[in-house]
Amino acid sequence: MSSFNELEMKVIRWAEERRIIQYGNSKTQLLKTASEFGELCDALIKRDQSGVRDGIGDVLVTLIIVADLEGTNLLECLEHAWEEIKDRKGRLNANGVFEKEVV
């Protein structure tokens, strides 16, 4: 099995070979992400587990490309997000809404 970093580089090379990196841009790639996210939502609603796996993978592929176009990578973005949320307090209520703890 490949490591995440290896797969990330394969996706970037794939995108370079198809000139997505050279001629694409973050805005159009993010629209592709939105489209793939919509397909993921559809698969979740239909309880299509194969479609869910495919959808999550497709969203990740498009986000890898967006990150590369923006001069970053998914690990850096995830680390940044973790630093933002790691000390947040609160709980998900019965209605599915996250209620932040007020300090």
N, CA, C and O atoms as a MOPAC input file, in Angstrom:
PM7 MOZYME 1SCF
protein

 N      0.84500 1    -1.18500 1     0.00000 1
 C      0.00000 1     0.00000 1     0.00000 1
 C      0.88900 1     1.24600 1     0.00000 1
 O      1.91000 1     1.29500 1     0.68600 1
 N      0.49300 1     2.22400 1    -0.76000 1
 C      1.24800 1     3.47300 1    -0.85600 1
 C      1.00300 1     4.35700 1     0.36600 1
 O     -0.04600 1     4.28300 1     1.00700 1
 N      1.99200 1     5.19100 1     0.67300 1
 C      1.78800 1     6.18900 1     1.71300 1
 C      0.96900 1     7.34500 1     1.12100 1
 O      0.86200 1     7.48900 1    -0.09700 1
 N      0.40400 1     8.14900 1     1.99800 1
 C     -0.37200 1     9.29600 1     1.51900 1
 C      0.50300 1    10.22500 1     0.67900 1
 O      0.07100 1    10.71700 1    -0.36300 1
 N      1.73200 1    10.46100 1     1.13600 1
 C      2.62700 1    11.35700 1     0.39200 1
 C      2.91400 1    10.82400 1    -1.00300 1
 O      2.97100 1    11.59000 1    -1.96500 1
 N      3.09600 1     9.51400 1    -1.11400 1
 C      3.34200 1     8.91900 1    -2.44100 1
 C      2.13100 1     9.10300 1    -3.34700 1
 O      2.27100 1     9.46900 1    -4.51400 1
 N      0.95000 1     8.85000 1    -2.80900 1
 C     -0.26600 1     9.02600 1    -3.60500 1
 C     -0.48500 1    10.48800 1    -3.98700 1
 O     -0.90800 1    10.79400 1    -5.10200 1
 N     -0.19400 1    11.37900 1    -3.05100 1
 C     -0.32100 1    12.80400 1    -3.33200 1
 C      0.57700 1    13.19300 1    -4.51300 1
 O      0.15000 1    13.92500 1    -5.40600 1
 N      1.79900 1    12.71100 1    -4.51500 1
 C      2.72700 1    13.01500 1    -5.61700 1
 C      2.25600 1    12.38300 1    -6.92400 1
 O      2.42500 1    12.97600 1    -7.98900 1
 N      1.67200 1    11.19800 1    -6.86100 1
 C      1.13200 1    10.55900 1    -8.07400 1
 C      0.00600 1    11.40500 1    -8.66000 1
 O     -0.08200 1    11.57100 1    -9.87700 1
 N     -0.85100 1    11.93700 1    -7.79700 1
 C     -1.94900 1    12.79100 1    -8.25600 1
 C     -1.39100 1    14.05100 1    -8.91000 1
 O     -1.87300 1    14.46100 1    -9.96600 1
 N     -0.39300 1    14.66300 1    -8.30300 1
 C      0.19600 1    15.88200 1    -8.85800 1
 C      0.84800 1    15.58000 1   -10.21000 1
 O      0.68100 1    16.34300 1   -11.16200 1
 N      1.58300 1    14.48300 1   -10.29700 1
 C      2.19600 1    14.10000 1   -11.59200 1
 C      1.12000 1    13.85000 1   -12.64000 1
 O      1.25700 1    14.26700 1   -13.79000 1
 N      0.04000 1    13.16400 1   -12.23800 1
 C     -1.07700 1    12.89500 1   -13.13700 1
 C     -1.65800 1    14.21600 1   -13.64700 1
 O     -1.92500 1    14.36600 1   -14.84000 1
 N     -1.85100 1    15.16600 1   -12.73600 1
 C     -2.40400 1    16.47300 1   -13.10900 1
 C     -1.43900 1    17.24400 1   -14.01400 1
 O     -1.86700 1    17.94700 1   -14.92900 1
 N     -0.15000 1    17.10800 1   -13.75700 1
 C      0.84800 1    17.76500 1   -14.61800 1
 C      0.80800 1    17.17200 1   -16.02300 1
 O      0.85400 1    17.91000 1   -17.00800 1
 N      0.72400 1    15.85400 1   -16.12200 1
 C      0.68000 1    15.19000 1   -17.43400 1
 C     -0.53700 1    15.61800 1   -18.24200 1
 O     -0.49200 1    15.62800 1   -19.47200 1
 N     -1.60100 1    15.96500 1   -17.57500 1
 C     -2.82300 1    16.40000 1   -18.24400 1
 C     -2.91400 1    17.91900 1   -18.33700 1
 O     -3.94500 1    18.46800 1   -18.72600 1
 N     -1.83700 1    18.58000 1   -17.98000 1
 C     -1.68700 1    20.03000 1   -18.04000 1
 C     -2.68200 1    20.79000 1   -17.15800 1
 O     -2.96600 1    21.96400 1   -17.39400 1
 N     -3.20400 1    20.10300 1   -16.14300 1
 C     -4.10300 1    20.75400 1   -15.19500 1
 C     -3.31900 1    21.74400 1   -14.34200 1
 O     -3.79700 1    22.84100 1   -14.05500 1
 N     -2.11500 1    21.35400 1   -13.94100 1
 C     -1.27700 1    22.23400 1   -13.12400 1
 C     -0.80400 1    23.42700 1   -13.95900 1
 O     -0.83800 1    24.56500 1   -13.49200 1
 N     -0.36600 1    23.16800 1   -15.18700 1
 C      0.17700 1    24.23300 1   -16.02500 1
 C     -0.88300 1    25.23200 1   -16.48200 1
 O     -0.63600 1    26.43800 1   -16.47200 1
 N     -2.06500 1    24.74400 1   -16.88600 1
 C     -3.06700 1    25.61500 1   -17.48600 1
 C     -4.32000 1    25.80000 1   -16.64100 1
 O     -5.16600 1    26.63900 1   -16.95100 1
 N     -4.43400 1    25.02900 1   -15.59000 1
 C     -5.60200 1    25.16000 1   -14.72300 1
 C     -5.41200 1    26.28900 1   -13.73000 1
 O     -4.36500 1    26.93300 1   -13.68700 1
 N     -6.43700 1    26.51400 1   -12.93800 1
 C     -6.31400 1    27.48300 1   -11.85900 1
 C     -7.15200 1    27.01500 1   -10.67900 1
 O     -8.00500 1    26.13700 1   -10.81000 1
 N     -6.89800 1    27.60500 1    -9.55000 1
 C     -7.54700 1    27.18000 1    -8.30900 1
 C     -9.05800 1    27.33200 1    -8.35900 1
 O     -9.78900 1    26.49900 1    -7.82200 1
 N     -9.52500 1    28.38800 1    -9.00000 1
 C    -10.97300 1    28.62900 1    -9.03400 1
 C    -11.70000 1    27.53200 1    -9.80700 1
 O    -12.69800 1    26.99600 1    -9.32500 1
 N    -11.21300 1    27.19500 1   -10.99600 1
 C    -11.88500 1    26.15500 1   -11.77700 1
 C    -11.72100 1    24.79200 1   -11.11400 1
 O    -12.63200 1    23.96500 1   -11.16900 1
 N    -10.58800 1    24.55300 1   -10.49900 1
 C    -10.37000 1    23.28500 1    -9.81300 1
 C    -11.28600 1    23.17800 1    -8.58800 1
 O    -11.77800 1    22.09600 1    -8.26900 1
 N    -11.51000 1    24.29600 1    -7.91100 1
 C    -12.41100 1    24.28200 1    -6.76700 1
 C    -13.85500 1    24.03100 1    -7.20400 1
 O    -14.62000 1    23.40500 1    -6.47000 1
 N    -14.23300 1    24.50900 1    -8.38200 1
 C    -15.55100 1    24.18600 1    -8.92600 1
 C    -15.66700 1    22.68000 1    -9.17100 1
 O    -16.72200 1    22.08700 1    -8.94700 1
 N    -14.58400 1    22.07600 1    -9.62800 1
 C    -14.55900 1    20.62100 1    -9.80000 1
 C    -14.72500 1    19.93900 1    -8.44800 1
 O    -15.42000 1    18.92800 1    -8.35000 1
 N    -14.10000 1    20.47500 1    -7.40900 1
 C    -14.25100 1    19.93900 1    -6.06200 1
 C    -15.71900 1    19.98200 1    -5.64100 1
 O    -16.24200 1    19.01500 1    -5.08900 1
 N    -16.37700 1    21.10800 1    -5.90600 1
 C    -17.79700 1    21.24700 1    -5.54700 1
 C    -18.64100 1    20.20600 1    -6.27700 1
 O    -19.55700 1    19.62700 1    -5.69300 1
 N    -18.33900 1    19.96900 1    -7.53500 1
 C    -19.06100 1    18.96900 1    -8.31500 1
 C    -18.86000 1    17.57600 1    -7.72300 1
 O    -19.81300 1    16.81300 1    -7.56000 1
 N    -17.60900 1    17.26000 1    -7.40500 1
 C    -17.31200 1    15.94900 1    -6.81100 1
 C    -17.95400 1    15.81800 1    -5.43600 1
 O    -18.40300 1    14.73300 1    -5.06800 1
 N    -18.00400 1    16.90600 1    -4.67400 1
 C    -18.64500 1    16.89000 1    -3.36200 1
 C    -20.14200 1    16.61100 1    -3.51000 1
 O    -20.72800 1    15.88200 1    -2.70900 1
 N    -20.74400 1    17.18900 1    -4.52600 1
 C    -22.15800 1    16.92300 1    -4.80300 1
 C    -22.39600 1    15.44600 1    -5.09000 1
 O    -23.38000 1    14.87200 1    -4.62500 1
 N    -21.49800 1    14.83000 1    -5.85400 1
 C    -21.61400 1    13.39800 1    -6.13000 1
 C    -21.45000 1    12.58600 1    -4.84600 1
 O    -22.13000 1    11.57800 1    -4.65500 1
 N    -20.55200 1    13.02200 1    -3.97300 1
 C    -20.36300 1    12.36000 1    -2.68000 1
 C    -21.65200 1    12.45400 1    -1.85600 1
 O    -22.09100 1    11.46200 1    -1.27500 1
 N    -22.24200 1    13.62100 1    -1.80900 1
 C    -23.49500 1    13.80300 1    -1.06700 1
 C    -24.58400 1    12.89000 1    -1.61600 1
 O    -25.32600 1    12.27400 1    -0.85000 1
 N    -24.67800 1    12.80200 1    -2.92300 1
 C    -25.66300 1    11.93900 1    -3.56300 1
 C    -25.43500 1    10.48000 1    -3.16400 1
 O    -26.38900 1     9.76500 1    -2.85700 1
 N    -24.18600 1    10.03900 1    -3.16900 1
 C    -23.86800 1     8.65500 1    -2.78500 1
 C    -24.22400 1     8.39600 1    -1.32200 1
 O    -24.73000 1     7.32600 1    -0.98000 1
 N    -23.95700 1     9.38500 1    -0.45500 1
 C    -24.30900 1     9.23500 1     0.96500 1
 C    -25.82300 1     9.10300 1     1.14200 1
 O    -26.29200 1     8.24600 1     1.89100 1
 N    -26.56900 1     9.94000 1     0.46100 1
 C    -28.02900 1     9.90500 1     0.55800 1
 C    -28.56200 1     8.54700 1     0.09300 1
 O    -29.50400 1     8.00600 1     0.67300 1
 N    -27.94400 1     8.00800 1    -0.96000 1
 C    -28.38500 1     6.72400 1    -1.51700 1
 C    -27.79100 1     5.52500 1    -0.78400 1
 O    -28.08900 1     4.37700 1    -1.11300 1
 N    -26.94900 1     5.80000 1     0.20900 1
 C    -26.27400 1     4.74200 1     0.96900 1
 C    -25.45400 1     3.82700 1     0.06200 1
 O    -25.40600 1     2.61200 1     0.25500 1
 N    -24.81100 1     4.43900 1    -0.92800 1
 C    -23.96800 1     3.73200 1    -1.90400 1
 C    -22.53100 1     3.77500 1    -1.40000 1
 O    -21.80800 1     4.73500 1    -1.66600 1
 N    -22.11500 1     2.74000 1    -0.67400 1
 C    -20.79300 1     2.73600 1    -0.04300 1
 C    -19.65900 1     2.83200 1    -1.06300 1
 O    -18.66200 1     3.50900 1    -0.81200 1
 N    -19.79800 1     2.17600 1    -2.18900 1
 C    -18.77500 1     2.27200 1    -3.23300 1
 C    -18.70100 1     3.70100 1    -3.76300 1
 O    -17.61400 1     4.23600 1    -3.98300 1
 N    -19.86100 1     4.31100 1    -3.96500 1
 C    -19.91300 1     5.69500 1    -4.41900 1
 C    -19.35100 1     6.65800 1    -3.39300 1
 O    -18.73600 1     7.66200 1    -3.75300 1
 N    -19.55900 1     6.36000 1    -2.10600 1
 C    -19.00500 1     7.20100 1    -1.04100 1
 C    -17.48200 1     7.15600 1    -1.08400 1
 O    -16.83000 1     8.19900 1    -1.03700 1
 N    -16.90900 1     5.95600 1    -1.17400 1
 C    -15.44400 1     5.83700 1    -1.24900 1
 C    -14.89900 1     6.55900 1    -2.47700 1
 O    -13.90300 1     7.27700 1    -2.39800 1
 N    -15.56600 1     6.35900 1    -3.61000 1
 C    -15.14900 1     7.02600 1    -4.84200 1
 C    -15.26700 1     8.53900 1    -4.69600 1
 O    -14.37400 1     9.27900 1    -5.11000 1
 N    -16.36400 1     8.99300 1    -4.10800 1
 C    -16.58000 1    10.43500 1    -3.94000 1
 C    -15.55700 1    11.08300 1    -3.02700 1
 O    -15.03600 1    12.15400 1    -3.33600 1
 N    -15.26800 1    10.43900 1    -1.90400 1
 C    -14.24700 1    10.98200 1    -0.99800 1
 C    -12.90600 1    11.03500 1    -1.71600 1
 O    -12.18100 1    12.02500 1    -1.61100 1
 N    -12.57800 1     9.98200 1    -2.43700 1
 C    -11.32200 1     9.96900 1    -3.18700 1
 C    -11.26700 1    11.07300 1    -4.23100 1
 O    -10.24700 1    11.74900 1    -4.36800 1
 N    -12.35500 1    11.25800 1    -4.96700 1
 C    -12.38900 1    12.30500 1    -5.99000 1
 C    -12.24900 1    13.69200 1    -5.37800 1
 O    -11.55300 1    14.54600 1    -5.92800 1
 N    -12.90700 1    13.92500 1    -4.24000 1
 C    -12.77600 1    15.21300 1    -3.56000 1
 C    -11.32400 1    15.41900 1    -3.13200 1
 O    -10.77500 1    16.50900 1    -3.29400 1
 N    -10.70600 1    14.37500 1    -2.58900 1
 C     -9.29900 1    14.49700 1    -2.18500 1
 C     -8.39400 1    14.80300 1    -3.37200 1
 O     -7.49300 1    15.63600 1    -3.26800 1
 N     -8.62600 1    14.13600 1    -4.49500 1
 C     -7.81000 1    14.39700 1    -5.70000 1
 C     -7.90600 1    15.87200 1    -6.08300 1
 O     -6.88900 1    16.51800 1    -6.33700 1
 N     -9.12200 1    16.40000 1    -6.12300 1
 C     -9.27100 1    17.80300 1    -6.53100 1
 C     -8.65400 1    18.74500 1    -5.50500 1
 O     -8.09000 1    19.77500 1    -5.87600 1
 N     -8.75200 1    18.40800 1    -4.21400 1
 C     -8.15000 1    19.26300 1    -3.17800 1
 C     -6.63000 1    19.19900 1    -3.22000 1
 O     -5.96500 1    20.20000 1    -2.95600 1
 N     -6.07000 1    18.03800 1    -3.54800 1
 C     -4.61500 1    17.92900 1    -3.71400 1
 C     -4.16400 1    18.88200 1    -4.81400 1
 O     -3.15500 1    19.57300 1    -4.67500 1
 N     -4.91500 1    18.91200 1    -5.89900 1
 C     -4.55400 1    19.78000 1    -7.03000 1
 C     -4.70900 1    21.25500 1    -6.64500 1
 O     -3.84000 1    22.06700 1    -6.96300 1
 N     -5.79700 1    21.60800 1    -5.96900 1
 C     -5.97900 1    22.99000 1    -5.51500 1
 C     -4.81800 1    23.39200 1    -4.61000 1
 O     -4.23300 1    24.46200 1    -4.78000 1
 N     -4.49100 1    22.54000 1    -3.65900 1
 C     -3.39200 1    22.84400 1    -2.73300 1
 C     -2.09000 1    23.06900 1    -3.49800 1
 O     -1.35900 1    24.01900 1    -3.21700 1
 N     -1.80400 1    22.20500 1    -4.45400 1
 C     -0.57300 1    22.35700 1    -5.23300 1
 C     -0.59100 1    23.67300 1    -6.00600 1
 O      0.41100 1    24.38700 1    -6.04700 1
 N     -1.71900 1    23.98800 1    -6.61000 1
 C     -1.82000 1    25.25700 1    -7.34500 1
 C     -1.61200 1    26.46000 1    -6.42300 1
 O     -1.15800 1    27.51500 1    -6.86400 1
 N     -1.94400 1    26.29400 1    -5.14900 1
 C     -1.79400 1    27.36700 1    -4.17000 1
 C     -0.45800 1    27.30700 1    -3.42500 1
 O     -0.23300 1    28.07400 1    -2.48800 1
 N      0.42500 1    26.39900 1    -3.84000 1
 C      1.76300 1    26.33500 1    -3.24500 1
 C      1.79600 1    25.68400 1    -1.86900 1
 O      2.67400 1    25.98600 1    -1.06100 1
 N      0.85000 1    24.79900 1    -1.59900 1
 C      0.82500 1    24.10800 1    -0.31500 1
 C      0.49600 1    22.64600 1    -0.56400 1
 O      0.51500 1    22.19300 1    -1.70900 1
 N      0.19500 1    21.90500 1     0.49000 1
 C     -0.22100 1    20.51300 1     0.33700 1
 C     -1.23900 1    20.18900 1     1.42200 1
 O     -1.42900 1    20.96300 1     2.36100 1
 N     -1.88900 1    19.04100 1     1.28400 1
 C     -2.96000 1    18.71100 1     2.22100 1
 C     -2.46600 1    18.54800 1     3.64700 1
 O     -3.18200 1    18.90700 1     4.58200 1
 N     -1.27000 1    18.02100 1     3.84200 1
 C     -0.75400 1    17.86600 1     5.20400 1
 C     -0.57700 1    19.23100 1     5.87200 1
 O     -0.96700 1    19.40800 1     7.02600 1
 N      0.00100 1    20.18700 1     5.16400 1
 C      0.15100 1    21.53500 1     5.72300 1
 C     -1.20200 1    22.13300 1     6.06300 1
 O     -1.35700 1    22.77700 1     7.10000 1
 N     -2.18600 1    21.92300 1     5.19100 1
 C     -3.52700 1    22.46700 1     5.43200 1
 C     -4.18000 1    21.79500 1     6.63000 1
 O     -4.81400 1    22.45600 1     7.45100 1
 N     -4.02300 1    20.47600 1     6.72600 1
 C     -4.59100 1    19.75100 1     7.85200 1
 C     -3.93300 1    20.15900 1     9.16000 1
 O     -4.61100 1    20.32500 1    10.17300 1
 N     -2.60800 1    20.32100 1     9.14400 1
 C     -1.91000 1    20.77400 1    10.34700 1
 C     -2.39500 1    22.15500 1    10.77700 1
 O     -2.58200 1    22.40900 1    11.96700 1
 N     -2.59800 1    23.04100 1     9.81300 1
 C     -3.09600 1    24.38400 1    10.10700 1
 C     -4.49500 1    24.31300 1    10.73400 1
 O     -4.77200 1    24.97800 1    11.73200 1
 N     -5.36500 1    23.50300 1    10.13600 1
 C     -6.72100 1    23.35700 1    10.66400 1
 C     -6.69500 1    22.75800 1    12.06900 1
 O     -7.45200 1    23.18800 1    12.94000 1
 N     -5.82800 1    21.76800 1    12.29300 1
 C     -5.73000 1    21.16000 1    13.61500 1
 C     -5.33000 1    22.18500 1    14.66600 1
 O     -5.88400 1    22.20500 1    15.76500 1
 N     -4.37200 1    23.03300 1    14.32800 1
 C     -3.94900 1    24.07200 1    15.27100 1
 C     -5.10700 1    25.01100 1    15.59500 1
 O     -5.19200 1    25.52800 1    16.70900 1
 N     -5.99100 1    25.23300 1    14.63900 1
 C     -7.14400 1    26.10800 1    14.84800 1
 C     -8.20100 1    25.46800 1    15.75500 1
 O     -8.84400 1    26.16100 1    16.54300 1
 N     -8.38100 1    24.14600 1    15.64400 1
 C     -9.50000 1    23.50800 1    16.35600 1
 C     -9.11100 1    22.72700 1    17.60100 1
 O     -9.98200 1    22.40000 1    18.40800 1
 N     -7.84100 1    22.41900 1    17.78400 1
 C     -7.43900 1    21.46200 1    18.82700 1
 C     -7.87700 1    21.85100 1    20.23800 1
 O     -8.09600 1    20.96800 1    21.06700 1
 N     -8.00900 1    23.11200 1    20.52800 1
 C     -8.38000 1    23.53500 1    21.87200 1
 C     -9.84000 1    23.95600 1    21.99300 1
 O    -10.26200 1    24.43000 1    23.04800 1
 N    -10.60000 1    23.79000 1    20.94400 1
 C    -12.02000 1    24.14400 1    20.99500 1
 C    -12.75900 1    23.20500 1    21.93700 1
 O    -12.48000 1    22.00800 1    22.00500 1
 N    -13.68100 1    23.76800 1    22.63900 1
 C    -14.51200 1    23.00100 1    23.56100 1
 C    -15.94700 1    23.06500 1    23.06900 1
 O    -16.35300 1    24.03500 1    22.42800 1
 N    -16.69800 1    22.03900 1    23.36900 1
 C    -18.09400 1    22.00100 1    22.99900 1
 C    -18.51500 1    20.58400 1    22.68800 1
 O    -17.73000 1    19.64300 1    22.80700 1
 N    -19.77000 1    20.44500 1    22.28700 1
 C    -20.34300 1    19.13200 1    21.99700 1
 C    -21.37300 1    19.26300 1    20.88000 1
 O    -21.96500 1    20.32200 1    20.67100 1
 N    -21.56700 1    18.15000 1    20.16900 1
 C    -22.63400 1    18.06100 1    19.18800 1
 C    -23.92100 1    17.76200 1    19.93900 1
 O    -23.98500 1    16.80400 1    20.70900 1
 N    -24.95400 1    18.58200 1    19.71700 1
 C    -26.21000 1    18.34200 1    20.41600 1
 C    -27.05400 1    17.31300 1    19.66100 1
 O    -26.67100 1    16.85900 1    18.58200 1
 N    -28.19200 1    16.95300 1    20.22900 1
 C    -29.06500 1    15.92500 1    19.65300 1
 C    -29.61000 1    16.31400 1    18.28500 1
 O    -30.02600 1    15.44800 1    17.51600 1
 N    -29.61200 1    17.60000 1    17.97700 1
 C    -30.08200 1    18.06800 1    16.66900 1
 C    -28.98100 1    18.11900 1    15.62500 1
 O    -29.21200 1    18.55000 1    14.49600 1
 N    -27.77200 1    17.67600 1    16.00000 1
 C    -26.65800 1    17.65400 1    15.06000 1
 C    -25.93800 1    18.97900 1    14.91400 1
 O    -25.20400 1    19.17600 1    13.94600 1
 N    -26.13300 1    19.89600 1    15.85900 1
 C    -25.48500 1    21.20500 1    15.82600 1
 C    -24.36300 1    21.21600 1    16.85700 1
 O    -24.58000 1    20.86300 1    18.01600 1
 N    -23.16200 1    21.62000 1    16.44100 1
 C    -22.04800 1    21.72400 1    17.37600 1
 C    -22.20400 1    23.01100 1    18.16600 1
 O    -22.26100 1    24.10100 1    17.59800 1
 N    -22.27200 1    22.87300 1    19.46500 1
 C    -22.41200 1    24.02400 1    20.34400 1
 C    -21.07000 1    24.29400 1    20.99200 1
 O    -20.58600 1    23.49300 1    21.79200 1
 N    -20.46500 1    25.42900 1    20.64400 1
 C    -19.17700 1    25.80200 1    21.22000 1
 C    -19.35200 1    26.16300 1    22.67500 1
 O    -20.32900 1    26.79900 1    23.06800 1
 N    -18.38700 1    25.74400 1    23.46500 1
 C    -18.39000 1    26.11200 1    24.87200 1
 C    -17.90600 1    27.54600 1    24.98200 1
 O    -16.84500 1    27.89000 1    24.46200 1
 N    -18.67800 1    28.37800 1    25.65300 1
 C    -18.31500 1    29.79300 1    25.81600 1
 C    -17.40800 1    29.90000 1    27.03800 1
 O    -17.75000 1    29.45500 1    28.13300 1
 N    -16.24300 1    30.50300 1    26.81600 1
 C    -15.26800 1    30.62500 1    27.89500 1
 C    -15.34500 1    32.00400 1    28.49900 1
 O    -14.60000 1    32.31200 1    29.43000 1

